[in-house]
Amino acid sequence: MNPKDLRRLVYYSRNRVAGAPAAMDETIRSILAASRANNARIDVTGALMFNAGCFAQVLEGPEDAVETTFERIQQDERHGEVSLLAFEAVETRLFTDWSMAYVGASQADAARYGDVAGESGFDLSRMTGDRLCAVLHSLALKEEAAEA
């Protein structure tokens, strides 16, 4: 891939899936499984966070693949009020080892990103793309270290 084609996209959306916690867990697992399989096939990496009824995600990869993935997300009825925070050319990936890292599932994660919620009231519309990307990258690294 030509390095000039590498793009990073950051967005958030409102969760449109209703249900009991167990059903929500199953929905998130389904999204992750599909994302990981699709992203590995098209050379897209990134991270997903789900909490307080919102999704926040970073996608990195070839421009066409990132755009196609984001278009699919915008059409997905599980996402509402999809808001693009950043779409920019980058020289390197931040999420090199994750077809789709998932942060936010554990109680430890909730404690880790409590500051994010405190800063923004978990109003992701108040965050910049760079800030949200940095938060997801930090959480993914901590998650990886905790698993090691």
N, C-alpha and C positions, 0 to 999 in steps of 0.2 A: 504494500500500500504506500502510495506517495504520502509522505508526512504532511503535505499541505492539505490532504483530504481528511485528516483527523479532526473530529469535532467533539465538543462536549455540550450536552444539553441538560439543563436542570429545570425541573418542573415540580409542581405540587398539584394535587387534586383532592376533592372531597369524596369520601367514601359513600357510595350509593347502595352498598350491600347491607341489608338489615338482617338481624338474626341474633341468636344466642352466641355467647363467646365460643362455644365449640364449633358452631357453624362458621363463624368468622375465621377461626383458626384454619379450618378446612379450606375456606376461600383463599386465604393468604397463601397457604401451602400450594394450592392449585395454580395461583398466579406465579409463584416462584418457580414451580416445576416447569411451567410453560415458558417463562422468561429465560430460565437457564438453558433449556434445550434450544429455543429459538436464537438466543444471543450467541451461544457458542457456534452455531451454524453460520452466522453472518458476521462474526468477529466484533460483536458489541459487548462491552464490559460495563460495569456500573454497580450501583447500590440502591437498595430500596428500603425505605423506612415507613412503617405504618404505626400510627398512634393517634389517639383522640379523634378518630374518624377521618384522618387525612392520610394520603399517600404522599411521600416525597421521594423523588428518584433522580439519580444522575445516570445518564447514558453516554458512553464514549465509544467512538468507532468511526468507520468510514461515513462520510456525509450522507450518502444515499441510504445506508442501512439505519443510521440514527433517525433520519427523517421518516423513513417508512415505519420504524418502530413507534415513533411518537404519533404518527397519523393513526396507527392501529389503536394506541392507547386512547386517543381523543374520541375514537368511535366506540370504545368499550363502555357499555352501559354501567359497569361497576365504578367508573370514574365520572365525577361531576365537577363542573367549574374548573376544568383543567387550565392551569395558568403557567405559562412559560416564563421562567425567570432568567434564563441565559441560554444562548446557542451561539457558540463561538469556536473559532479555530484554535487548536492547542497543539503544542509541539510534542507533548508526551501524555500518556494516560496516568491518571491517579489510581485507577482501579485495574491494575494490570492482571491481577490474579483471580479476579472474580467475574464469572459470567453474569452473576447477579448476587452480590452480597446482600444479606438481610440483617438489618440492625433494628433493635427495638422489641424483640420478642421476649426477652427475659426481664425479670424485675431489676436485675443489675443494670440493664440497659436503661430502664426507666429512670434509675437514679443517675446514670451517666448523663442523660440528656435532659435532666430536670432543669438545667440552666437554660437550655433552649426554650423550653416551655415557659420558664419564668421571664425570659427576655421578651418573648413575643406574645405571651399568653397563648402560645401555640397557634398564633395567627401567622401562618406561613407567608401571607401576603406582605408582612412587614419585614421579611428577610430578603436579602439579595441572593442572587444565584451563587455568587462566590462564597457567601457565608454559609448557605445551606450545603453547598458542595464540601466545604471545609468540615462542617459538622459531620456529614455522612462519612467522609474519609477518616476522620478521627475515630468515629464509632466503629467503623469496619476494622481499623487497625487494632483497636482495643479488643474487639470481638475475636479477632484472629489470635491475638496474644493470649487471651483467656482460654482458648481452645488448645493452645500448644502445651 
